[in-house]
Amino acid sequence: MNKVFSSAAVALADLVHDGQMVAVGGFGLCGIPEALIAALKDSGVAGLTAISNNAGVDGFGLGQLLATRQIKKMIASYVGENKEFERQYLAGELELEFTPQGTLAEKLRAGGAGIPAFFTKTGYGTLVAEGKEVREFGGHHYVMEHALVPDLSLVKAWKADRAGNLVYRRTARNFNPNVAMAGKVTVAEVEVIVETGALDPDEIHTPGIFVHRIVHNPHPEKRIEQRTTRPS
């Protein structure tokens, strides 16, 4: 089975439509599917609900989709690096569902595992718990959180075989495995493609059963959000 598509635009062409829920892997700008995000922007789809730990930065990552007003709602745990995000939110132009980082990861993992909801202590007694079911277990209160099952997941991996088995590189793994599992359809952007069977099964992080399409991007930009250097 060969899941490799010729470009990000071709891979997304028949998958994207207005009003979708789209999950995007990465942490800040680390391990984000740069080419797939750009192709999503170029597709012109609108009214998206975007799930991502971060919202990119101005002009890059999901920041591109915010600039073109293609995102109507963000489900995220941190958005502090994007001025356009701040402007839209404070102006009432963008919906926001803030989710604690660990809870967001578990909501995606649960979605991929077929678990519809779970209970967590995180957020109890705060704004996070407003409107949610609360139960007591063993003398402690827990908030019920619903799983996330996005219509489309976009992830970034370092290496893949043609069957879609993925290997992530160091911290770029971050949210990508959970996002890949959760999506009804998952498209992976990778730097290296090898033949099926060339990967050691013990090094595979995401099995190919979760990945539907692959896009080759051998030279991503890999920008850094805030570059800090010591004086020369």
C-alpha positions as semicolon CSV with decimal commas, in nm:
position;residue;x (nm);y (nm);z (nm)
1;M;0,000;0,000;0,000
2;N;0,135;0,340;-0,100
3;K;-0,015;0,635;0,091
4;V;0,222;0,897;-0,050
5;F;0,064;1,191;-0,235
6;S;0,246;1,423;-0,473
7;S;0,187;1,741;-0,273
8;A;0,010;1,881;0,030
9;A;-0,248;2,050;-0,192
10;V;-0,331;1,725;-0,370
11;A;-0,350;1,533;-0,041
12;L;-0,604;1,778;0,104
13;A;-0,802;1,858;-0,210
14;D;-1,094;1,621;-0,151
15;L;-1,074;1,618;0,228
16;V;-1,129;1,978;0,337
17;H;-1,453;2,171;0,351
18;D;-1,603;2,465;0,539
19;G;-1,698;2,418;0,903
20;Q;-1,466;2,125;0,975
21;M;-1,295;2,048;1,302
22;V;-0,923;2,021;1,224
23;A;-0,654;1,911;1,472
24;V;-0,295;2,014;1,410
25;G;0,009;1,858;1,576
26;G;0,302;2,048;1,719
27;F;0,400;2,252;2,020
28;G;0,449;2,616;1,934
29;L;0,642;2,592;1,608
30;C;0,812;2,263;1,701
31;G;0,686;1,970;1,498
32;I;0,415;2,155;1,307
33;P;0,307;2,036;0,959
34;E;0,417;2,352;0,779
35;A;0,334;2,248;0,424
36;L;-0,007;2,108;0,519
37;I;-0,103;2,424;0,707
38;A;-0,003;2,635;0,405
39;A;-0,206;2,409;0,175
40;L;-0,505;2,433;0,409
41;K;-0,481;2,812;0,389
42;D;-0,455;2,805;0,010
43;S;-0,762;2,580;-0,014
44;G;-0,977;2,872;0,098
45;V;-1,189;2,672;0,344
46;A;-1,352;2,878;0,617
47;G;-1,535;2,848;0,946
48;L;-1,284;2,601;1,087
49;T;-1,261;2,485;1,446
50;A;-0,889;2,434;1,503
51;I;-0,749;2,213;1,778
52;S;-0,386;2,278;1,863
53;N;-0,177;2,326;2,172
54;N;-0,072;2,667;2,036
55;A;-0,203;2,902;1,770
56;G;0,126;2,954;1,589
57;V;0,273;3,302;1,556
58;D;0,179;3,595;1,339
59;G;0,229;3,494;0,977
60;F;0,339;3,135;1,036
61;G;0,183;2,808;1,142
62;L;-0,182;2,850;1,235
63;G;-0,116;3,222;1,242
64;Q;-0,158;3,211;0,863
65;L;-0,514;3,082;0,896
66;L;-0,596;3,342;1,160
67;A;-0,469;3,619;0,933
68;T;-0,705;3,506;0,657
69;R;-0,994;3,464;0,903
70;Q;-1,040;3,097;0,815
71;I;-1,059;2,989;1,182
72;K;-1,378;3,070;1,371
73;K;-1,291;2,881;1,692
74;M;-0,971;2,767;1,863
75;I;-0,944;2,482;2,113
76;A;-0,602;2,533;2,268
77;S;-0,403;2,553;2,589
78;Y;-0,169;2,843;2,507
79;V;-0,203;3,130;2,262
80;G;0,037;3,393;2,394
81;E;0,264;3,437;2,090
82;N;0,005;3,559;1,841
83;K;-0,100;3,925;1,837
84;E;-0,365;3,872;1,569
85;F;-0,518;3,597;1,782
86;E;-0,532;3,840;2,074
87;R;-0,690;4,110;1,860
88;Q;-0,958;3,882;1,717
89;Y;-1,043;3,731;2,054
90;L;-1,069;4,064;2,238
91;A;-1,279;4,202;1,953
92;G;-1,522;3,911;1,981
93;E;-1,431;3,786;1,633
94;L;-1,287;3,450;1,744
95;E;-1,428;3,184;1,974
96;L;-1,188;3,027;2,223
97;E;-1,213;2,713;2,432
98;F;-0,919;2,716;2,673
99;T;-0,820;2,368;2,784
100;P;-0,545;2,271;3,030
101;Q;-0,255;2,121;2,839
102;G;-0,272;1,773;2,992
103;T;-0,649;1,767;2,952
104;L;-0,615;1,861;2,585
105;A;-0,369;1,577;2,529
106;E;-0,601;1,331;2,702
107;K;-0,907;1,453;2,511
108;L;-0,725;1,371;2,187
109;R;-0,588;1,040;2,317
110;A;-0,933;0,940;2,437
111;G;-1,080;1,027;2,099
112;G;-0,828;0,802;1,929
113;A;-0,891;0,520;2,177
114;G;-1,270;0,530;2,138
115;I;-1,329;0,665;2,489
116;P;-1,611;0,922;2,474
117;A;-1,533;1,102;2,799
118;F;-1,323;1,086;3,117
119;F;-1,299;1,246;3,460
120;T;-1,008;1,460;3,577
121;K;-0,930;1,671;3,885
122;T;-0,776;1,938;3,665
123;G;-0,989;2,250;3,647
124;Y;-1,228;2,164;3,929
125;G;-1,348;2,479;4,102
126;T;-1,230;2,704;3,817
127;L;-1,380;2,855;3,503
128;V;-1,266;2,542;3,318
129;A;-1,535;2,340;3,499
130;E;-1,825;2,573;3,432
131;G;-2,117;2,393;3,270
132;K;-1,949;2,051;3,298
133;E;-2,057;1,749;3,498
134;V;-1,873;1,703;3,830
135;R;-1,861;1,379;4,028
136;E;-1,703;1,276;4,354
137;F;-1,473;0,973;4,370
138;G;-1,297;0,875;4,690
139;G;-1,366;1,209;4,850
140;H;-1,227;1,411;4,558
141;H;-1,414;1,603;4,288
142;Y;-1,358;1,537;3,920
143;V;-1,467;1,720;3,607
144;M;-1,600;1,526;3,311
145;E;-1,428;1,612;2,982
146;H;-1,546;1,494;2,642
147;A;-1,305;1,338;2,395
148;L;-1,209;1,515;2,073
149;V;-1,254;1,339;1,738
150;P;-1,159;1,589;1,465
151;D;-1,279;1,551;1,109
152;L;-0,920;1,593;0,990
153;S;-0,583;1,563;1,163
154;L;-0,264;1,716;1,025
155;V;0,062;1,592;1,177
156;K;0,436;1,624;1,128
157;A;0,676;1,330;1,153
158;W;1,042;1,287;1,072
159;K;1,025;0,956;0,887
160;A;0,757;0,734;0,737
161;D;0,729;0,426;0,523
162;R;0,484;0,414;0,236
163;A;0,228;0,232;0,451
164;G;0,206;0,530;0,685
165;N;0,405;0,409;0,986
166;L;0,554;0,720;1,149
167;V;0,867;0,802;1,346
168;Y;0,894;1,139;1,522
169;R;1,221;1,311;1,609
170;R;1,287;1,410;1,970
171;T;1,064;1,689;2,107
172;A;0,884;1,722;1,773
173;R;0,684;1,419;1,883
174;N;0,488;1,632;2,136
175;F;0,114;1,636;2,046
176;N;0,155;1,464;1,709
177;P;0,087;1,101;1,814
178;N;-0,236;1,194;1,994
179;V;-0,352;1,413;1,706
180;A;-0,276;1,137;1,457
181;M;-0,480;0,882;1,653
182;A;-0,777;1,110;1,709
183;G;-0,858;1,216;1,354
184;K;-1,125;1,052;1,141
185;V;-0,877;1,112;0,858
186;T;-0,508;1,181;0,922
187;V;-0,255;1,331;0,682
188;A;0,113;1,325;0,780
189;E;0,388;1,552;0,652
190;V;0,731;1,385;0,669
191;E;1,092;1,466;0,588
192;V;1,208;1,115;0,499
193;I;1,020;0,835;0,321
194;V;1,146;0,477;0,316
195;E;1,005;0,162;0,164
196;T;0,750;-0,039;0,358
197;G;0,930;-0,286;0,583
198;A;1,242;-0,074;0,619
199;L;1,146;0,056;0,965
200;D;1,226;-0,145;1,275
201;P;0,885;-0,213;1,434
202;D;1,029;-0,109;1,771
203;E;1,104;0,244;1,646
204;I;0,756;0,315;1,508
205;H;0,567;0,572;1,717
206;T;0,239;0,589;1,521
207;P;0,123;0,274;1,338
208;G;0,015;0,321;0,978
209;I;-0,344;0,219;1,057
210;F;-0,396;0,572;1,194
211;V;-0,247;0,746;0,889
212;H;-0,438;0,778;0,563
213;R;-0,213;1,000;0,351
214;I;0,151;1,110;0,346
215;V;0,315;1,423;0,205
216;H;0,690;1,452;0,151
217;N;0,848;1,780;0,266
218;P;1,223;1,716;0,287
219;H;1,324;2,074;0,371
220;P;1,083;2,237;0,620
221;E;1,167;2,579;0,760
222;K;1,157;2,471;1,127
223;R;1,130;2,824;1,261
224;I;1,200;2,904;1,626
225;E;0,943;3,112;1,814
226;Q;1,187;3,311;2,024
227;R;1,554;3,279;1,940
228;T;1,771;3,370;2,239
229;T;2,149;3,390;2,215
230;R;2,418;3,498;2,455
231;P;2,635;3,804;2,379
232;S;2,931;3,727;2,152
